[in-house]
Amino acid sequence: MKSLLTSITILVAACCIGQNRETDSLKAAITVAKADTTRVNIYNQIADRFKETNPDSTAFYAAKAAVLASKINFMPGLANAHINTGNANIISGDYDNALKEFRKAAAAFAPLVEENPANKDFMNGLARAYASMGIIYSEQSNYYLALENYRRALPFYLKIGNKTNISKAYNNIGIVYKSQLNYKKALAYFKKALQLQQQDNDPSAAVTLTNIGVIYFESGQPGNAFTYYQKAEKAFNGYDNHRGLALLNNYLGDYYNKTNDNIQAEAYYNKALVLYEGMQNKFGASLALYNLGLLYTAQKKYREAMAFADKSLAYAKEIGVLDQTYHSEKLVSDLYGFLNNPTESLKHYKNYIAARDSIINQGNEKKLALAEMNFEYKRKEALLKEQNKRQIQLTLFSILGGLLLIGLILVLNNRRQVKKSLTLQKEVAEYEQKALHLQMNPHFVFNCLSSISSFIVQNGTDSALKYLSKFSKLMRLTLEYSKGSLIPIDKEIESLQNYLELEQLRFHDKFDFSIESTEKVEFNMALPPLLIQPFVENAILHGVVPMDHKGLIKVIFDVQHGQLRCTIEDNGIGITESRQLKENSMTAHKSMALEITRKRLEIMESTTLKAAQIDIEDIYSDNKTGTKVTLKLPIQYIL
């Protein structure tokens, strides 16, 4: 192993020597530059050259650029300095400070773009700031804000015609969908990025090939994954991207680990570790160390494993990454158990539990802070609109005093419109609240908790934790989005996924289900919250549960004829037979759900001035029965 590590270290050192030679001319240019703005630009160029290999050098030269740019009030140079500082923080794993720097960059570039709308450098800088924030939000699992920032960056890249950055945006969007386990959409965006990269022989195609390989690996297709990993490894030759190569080596380690080739797995994990530590990237190094610890643990080499696990834990704690701390604490606890040290094993197990609870609490705090921020933004926006409106009215009354009567009529008409709008909003809120009560009734909560309790007794706490987490997440999602008028489709899918998995547990896998979203459905499309779940619940209770064989429920989101179509289909007993069974005891839940939904669709039609309807029909084909519910909704977006 020592010879392998030595050879990799020499390779990295050689790359660094080559890079130092490239920067020598830039450093020399600083001493002869006459203009301060030129010196700022050179400092930023040097900082950018070090971003993949030496974050300390990037931060150092970016700081020099920022100080000089502030002194001479050179805003483009200051904005680029913020981006370089943010990049250094990302590589070092300091996401909070990185986010602050990218926000400063966006705030500096935004007025420059507004004043110079044809300047491609300013547009590119603003787009980079947005895209970089998207990367951080993606790493923090805030997928909605990640997609929102990529959506802001993409139009600028398209306007500039910068294929390299367009492909990067597609790639990053694919990463978000991969994190949400939406492999179909992730693969589509990765392949769009790869197509652009191959047209221009873009070296960043190596990163995209790696991402496509990961999709196949996580989809249970290791053969296809290895093919793309090999293509990526070849593409990285001659491409000075240590961070991307380190990530590929880590994925190759996972592949060989899965195929039980421990020697190759160890070699690639070590390659990743050397590259990460060479870049001072403790986030990646902690992951590589953890993987090596797991590898040795599987081989029952517990003392060797402990060395890697301890260092992984130390890095994770140093940079404050709770998720890695959580996993590393568990591994260390297990290893002390194998080494017959119950005291240390118990101590680290308690730390593991504390990290798990911190992750849960941190997630709740972030959601609360985001909700408060959105509320405050909307309040200020409404206040500003009201102030502008009053100013306009005052000006009109002053200038057009002779038209007082007409002005009075306009004001009265405006008040009637406001009153009508408020009335509609109130009705929406009331019916959505009824839908919330309908969905989260005590009977449903009691049954879910009873099922989970039984599962704990039968399978143990570790297996049941994920089900408790799903139940908690379903409660949070429902309460979080029940107050809003729209919910992103991805969040609706996530909520339905949690609900159906809990119902599977409750009815002992009485049915299977699938949730699909076609390529026509865009990531920022939205629909009213709590609209789909009552029909899914009816499909379970009145469709598949009464059957004597296993059922199937399909939920499909599609765009047809300018409408968002949500289809809920089951292979149950059908409407007719269900009504016969319930003829003398029709539940209030079902009738209330249908009545509330029809009312909400009427309100939606009146507010959007577009058609909204629901179709419910029996299915008869090939001696099979079932029910199909189709909701046809106006296409709406969350901005």
Residue pairs with C-beta under 8 A, 6 or more apart in sequence:
1 266
1 270
4 267
4 270
4 271
5 270
5 274
8 270
8 271
8 274
8 275
9 274
9 278
12 53
12 242
12 274
12 275
12 278
15 53
15 240
15 242
16 53
16 54
19 49
19 50
19 53
19 240
22 49
23 46
23 49
23 50
26 42
26 45
26 46
26 49
27 46
29 42
30 39
30 42
30 43
33 39
33 42
36 68
36 71
36 72
36 74
37 72
37 74
37 77
39 68
40 65
40 68
40 69
40 72
40 74
40 77
40 78
40 81
41 77
41 80
43 61
43 62
43 64
43 65
43 68
43 81
44 61
44 62
44 65
44 77
44 80
44 81
44 84
46 57
46 61
47 57
47 58
47 59
47 60
47 61
47 62
47 65
47 81
47 84
47 88
48 58
48 84
48 87
50 57
50 58
50 61
51 58
51 84
51 87
51 88
51 91
52 91
52 240
52 241
52 242
52 243
52 279
53 240
53 242
53 278
53 279
54 279
54 280
55 87
55 88
55 89
55 91
55 92
55 279
55 280
55 281
56 88
56 280
58 84
58 85
58 87
58 88
58 91
59 84
59 85
59 88
59 89
61 84
62 81
62 82
62 84
62 85
62 88
63 81
63 85
65 77
65 78
65 80
65 81
65 84
66 78
66 81
66 82
66 85
68 74
68 77
69 75
69 77
69 78
69 81
70 78
75 108
75 111
75 112
76 108
76 112
76 121
76 122
76 125
78 108
79 104
79 105
79 108
79 109
79 112
79 125
79 129
80 105
80 125
82 101
82 102
82 104
82 105
82 108
82 129
83 101
83 102
83 105
83 125
83 128
83 129
83 132
85 101
86 97
86 98
86 99
86 101
86 102
86 105
86 132
87 98
87 132
89 95
89 97
89 98
89 101
90 98
90 132
90 135
90 136
91 243
91 279
91 280
91 281
92 280
92 281
92 282
92 283
92 319
93 281
93 282
93 283
93 319
93 321
94 319
95 136
95 139
95 140
98 132
98 136
99 133
99 136
102 129
102 132
102 133
102 136
103 129
103 133
105 125
105 128
105 129
105 132
106 126
106 129
106 130
106 133
109 122
109 125
109 126
109 129
110 126
112 119
112 122
112 125
112 126
113 119
113 122
113 123
113 126
116 122
120 160
123 156
123 159
123 160
124 156
124 157
124 160
124 162
124 165
126 153
126 156
127 152
127 153
127 154
127 156
127 157
127 160
127 165
128 153
128 165
130 149
130 150
130 152
130 153
130 156
131 149
131 150
131 153
131 165
131 168
131 169
131 172
133 145
133 149
134 145
134 146
134 147
134 148
134 149
134 150
134 153
134 172
134 176
135 146
135 172
137 143
137 145
137 146
137 149
138 146
138 172
138 175
138 176
138 179
140 366
141 179
142 366
142 370
143 176
143 179
143 180
143 490
144 488
144 490
144 491
145 370
146 172
146 176
147 173
147 176
147 523
147 524
148 524
150 169
150 172
150 173
150 176
151 523
151 524
153 165
153 169
154 166
154 169
157 165
157 166
157 169
158 166
163 196
163 197
163 199
163 200
163 202
164 197
164 200
164 202
164 204
166 196
167 192
167 193
167 194
167 196
167 197
167 202
167 204
167 208
168 193
168 204
170 189
170 190
170 192
170 193
170 196
171 189
171 190
171 193
171 204
171 207
171 208
171 211
173 189
173 523
174 185
174 186
174 187
174 188
174 189
174 190
174 193
174 211
175 186
175 211
176 186
177 183
177 185
177 186
177 189
177 523
178 186
178 211
178 214
178 215
178 218
180 490
180 494
182 490
182 517
183 215
183 218
183 219
184 517
185 517
185 519
185 523
186 211
186 215
187 212
187 215
188 519
190 208
190 211
190 212
190 215
191 212
193 208
194 205
194 208
194 209
194 212
196 202
197 204
197 205
197 208
198 205
203 235
203 238
203 239
203 241
204 239
204 241
204 244
205 235
206 232
206 235
206 236
206 239
206 241
206 244
206 245
206 248
207 232
207 241
207 244
207 247
209 228
209 229
209 231
209 232
209 235
210 228
210 229
210 232
210 244
210 247
210 248
210 251
212 228
213 224
213 225
213 226
213 227
213 228
213 229
213 232
213 251
214 225
214 251
215 225
216 222
216 224
216 225
216 228
217 225
217 251
217 254
217 255
217 258
222 255
222 258
222 259
225 255
226 255
229 248
229 251
229 252
229 255
232 248
233 248
233 252
236 244
236 245
236 248
239 245
242 275
242 278
242 279
243 275
243 279
243 281
243 284
245 275
246 271
246 272
246 275
246 276
246 279
246 281
246 284
246 288
247 272
247 284
249 268
249 269
249 271
249 272
249 275
250 268
250 269
250 272
250 284
250 287
250 288
250 291
252 264
252 268
253 264
253 265
253 266
253 267
253 268
253 269
253 272
253 288
253 291
253 295
254 265
254 291
256 262
256 264
256 265
256 268
257 265
257 291
257 294
257 295
262 295
262 298
262 299
265 295
266 292
266 295
269 288
269 291
269 292
269 295
270 288
270 292
272 284
272 288
273 285
273 288
273 289
273 292
275 284
276 282
276 283
276 284
276 285
276 288
277 285
282 315
282 318
282 319
283 315
283 319
283 321
283 324
285 315
286 312
286 313
286 315
286 316
286 319
286 321
286 324
286 328
287 312
287 324
289 308
289 309
289 311
289 312
289 315
290 308
290 309
290 312
290 324
290 327
290 328
290 331
292 305
292 308
293 305
293 306
293 308
293 309
293 312
293 328
293 331
293 335
294 305
294 331
295 305
296 302
296 304
296 305
296 308
297 305
297 331
297 334
297 335
297 338
300 338
302 335
302 338
302 339
303 339
305 331
305 335
306 332
306 335
306 336
306 339
309 328
309 331
309 332
309 335
310 332
312 324
312 328
312 331
313 325
313 328
313 329
313 332
315 324
316 324
316 325
316 328
317 325
322 355
322 358
322 359
322 362
323 359
325 351
325 355
326 352
326 355
326 356
326 359
329 348
329 349
329 351
329 352
329 355
330 348
330 349
330 352
332 348
333 345
333 346
333 347
333 348
333 349
333 351
333 352
334 345
336 342
336 344
336 345
336 348
337 345
360 472
364 476
367 476
367 480
371 480
393 407
393 411
396 407
397 404
397 407
400 406
400 407
424 603
424 606
424 607
425 485
427 599
427 603
428 485
428 528
428 600
428 603
429 483
431 596
431 599
431 600
431 603
432 482
432 483
432 528
432 529
432 530
432 600
433 482
434 592
434 596
435 482
435 530
435 531
435 534
435 593
435 596
435 597
435 600
436 478
436 479
436 482
436 530
438 534
438 589
438 592
438 593
438 596
439 478
439 530
439 533
439 534
439 537
440 475
440 478
441 589
447 506
448 471
448 502
448 505
448 506
449 471
451 502
451 505
451 506
452 464
452 467
452 468
452 471
452 505
455 463
455 464
455 467
455 505
456 464
467 501
467 502
467 505
470 498
470 501
470 502
471 498
471 502
473 494
473 498
474 495
474 498
474 499
474 502
477 491
477 494
477 495
477 498
478 495
478 529
478 530
481 487
481 491
481 495
481 529
481 530
482 529
482 530
484 529
485 528
486 526
486 527
486 528
486 529
486 636
486 638
487 526
487 527
487 528
487 529
488 523
488 524
488 525
488 526
488 638
489 517
489 521
489 523
489 525
489 526
489 527
489 557
490 523
492 527
492 529
492 532
493 515
493 517
493 557
495 533
496 515
496 532
496 533
496 536
496 555
497 515
499 533
499 536
500 513
500 515
500 536
500 553
503 511
503 537
503 540
504 510
504 511
504 513
507 540
507 545
509 550
510 544
510 545
510 550
510 551
511 540
511 544
511 545
511 550
511 551
511 552
511 553
511 570
512 550
512 551
512 552
512 553
513 552
513 553
513 554
513 555
514 552
514 553
514 554
514 555
515 555
515 556
516 554
516 555
516 556
516 557
517 556
517 557
518 556
518 557
518 558
518 559
520 558
520 559
520 560
521 557
521 558
521 559
521 564
522 637
524 637
524 638
524 639
525 559
525 564
525 635
525 636
525 637
525 638
526 636
526 637
526 638
527 564
527 566
527 633
527 636
528 600
528 604
531 566
531 597
531 600
531 631
532 555
532 566
532 568
532 631
534 589
534 593
534 594
534 596
534 597
535 568
535 593
535 597
535 629
535 631
536 553
536 555
536 568
537 589
537 593
538 590
538 593
538 627
538 629
539 553
539 568
539 569
539 570
539 572
539 627
539 629
540 551
540 553
540 570
542 572
542 573
542 578
542 582
542 590
543 551
543 553
543 570
543 571
543 572
543 573
543 574
543 578
543 626
543 627
544 550
544 551
544 552
544 553
544 570
544 571
544 572
545 551
545 572
546 572
546 573
546 578
546 581
547 572
547 573
551 570
551 571
551 572
552 570
552 571
553 568
553 569
553 570
554 567
554 568
554 569
554 570
555 566
555 567
555 568
555 569
556 565
556 566
556 567
556 569
557 564
557 565
557 566
558 564
558 565
558 567
559 565
559 635
562 635
563 611
563 632
563 633
563 634
563 635
564 632
564 633
564 634
564 635
564 636
565 630
565 631
565 632
565 633
566 630
566 631
566 633
567 628
567 629
567 630
567 631
568 628
568 629
569 619
569 626
569 627
569 628
569 629
570 626
570 627
571 619
571 624
571 625
571 626
572 578
572 625
572 626
572 627
573 581
573 625
574 618
574 619
574 620
574 625
574 626
574 627
575 616
575 617
575 618
575 627
576 618
577 625
578 627
579 586
597 614
597 631
598 614
601 612
601 613
601 614
601 631
601 633
602 612
604 612
604 633
604 634
605 611
605 612
605 634
608 634
608 636
610 634
611 632
611 634
612 632
612 633
612 634
613 631
613 632
614 629
614 630
614 631
614 632
615 628
615 629
615 630
615 632
616 627
616 628
616 629
616 630
617 627
617 628
618 625
618 626
618 627
618 628
619 625
619 626
619 627
619 628
